[in-house]
């Protein structure tokens, strides 16, 4: 529980918010890459 509170406090700072957005963007593109259709899927 303490770790969650630390993360939420970090996200309130400008640097923490920037890091949070970067981590969210990396996660989004990773999931998009994992679930992308390959040419074999379309055949």
C-alpha positions as CSV (number, residue, x, y, z in Angstrom):
1,X,0.0,0.0,0.0
2,X,2.9,2.3,0.8
3,X,4.3,1.9,-2.7
4,X,1.0,3.0,-4.3
5,X,0.9,6.1,-2.1
6,X,4.6,6.9,-3.1
7,X,3.7,6.6,-6.8
8,X,0.6,8.9,-6.5
9,X,2.7,11.5,-4.7
10,X,5.4,11.2,-7.4
11,X,2.8,11.8,-10.1
12,X,1.8,15.1,-8.5
13,X,5.2,16.6,-9.4
14,X,6.0,17.8,-12.9
15,X,8.9,15.4,-13.3
16,X,6.8,12.5,-12.0
17,X,3.9,13.4,-14.3
18,X,6.3,13.4,-17.3
19,X,7.7,10.0,-16.3
20,X,4.2,8.7,-15.8
21,X,3.1,9.8,-19.2
22,X,6.2,8.2,-20.8
23,X,5.5,4.9,-19.0
24,X,1.9,5.0,-20.1
25,X,2.9,5.7,-23.7
26,X,5.5,2.9,-23.8
27,X,2.8,0.5,-22.3
28,X,0.3,1.6,-24.9
29,X,2.6,1.1,-27.9
30,X,3.8,-2.3,-26.5
31,X,0.3,-3.6,-26.2
32,X,-0.5,-2.3,-29.7
33,X,2.6,-4.0,-31.0
34,X,1.8,-7.3,-29.3
35,X,-1.8,-7.4,-30.7
36,X,-1.0,-6.2,-34.2
37,X,-2.1,-8.4,-37.0
38,X,0.7,-10.0,-39.0
39,X,0.4,-10.8,-42.7
40,X,-0.1,-14.5,-41.8
41,X,-3.1,-13.6,-39.7
42,X,-4.9,-12.1,-42.7
43,X,-4.4,-15.1,-45.0
